[in-house]
Amino acid sequence: MAARLTTDLWVHAYLKRLELANIPAYVTAHGQQSSGAVLVKCARLDGTAQSYERRIDLMTGASAWMLLHDGPEAEVDASIAKQRSFDPDLWVIEIESRDGRTLLDEEGLSD
C-alpha cells in the first residue's frame, strides 16, 4: 500500500501545479498539516463560484473530488464558513478561474 501524502505537502504540490498552469490560487484557511481535509473554491470572477471536497468511496477506498456547492459566490462562501465552523482543521484553497478550471481531474490530484 502506498504511503499517503501529508495534507500540507499535497497543498503545496497542488498550488505549484496551478501556478505552472497560470491559475491564481491562495490558501485562505490553513488546516491541520498532516491530515486536515481540503476544500477547493473556484471563483469564476463573475459573481459565481464552486466548491469541491474530496470524498472517499468506503467500498473501494478510491477518492474523487465532488462538487459541494455551485452558485452565487456569497452562498459558496457561506457554505465554506459553515464547514469551517465544525471542522477547524479544514484547509481552504481559493482559485480564480473564469472558465472554472481547477485541475482536480488531473492524474495524481484525486488519489
Sequence and secondary structure as in RCSB ss.txt:
>XXXX:A:sequence
MAARLTTDLWVHAYLKRLELANIPAYVTAHGQQSSGAVLVKCARLDGTAQSYERRIDLMTGASAWMLLHDGPEAE
VDASIAKQRSFDPDLWVIEIESRDGRTLLDEEGLSD
>XXXX:A:secstr
      HHHHHHHHHHHHHHTT  EEEEE   TTT  EEEEEE SSSEEEEEEEEE TTT  EEEEEEEEEEHHH
HHHHHHHHHHH TT EEEEEE TT    TTSTTT  
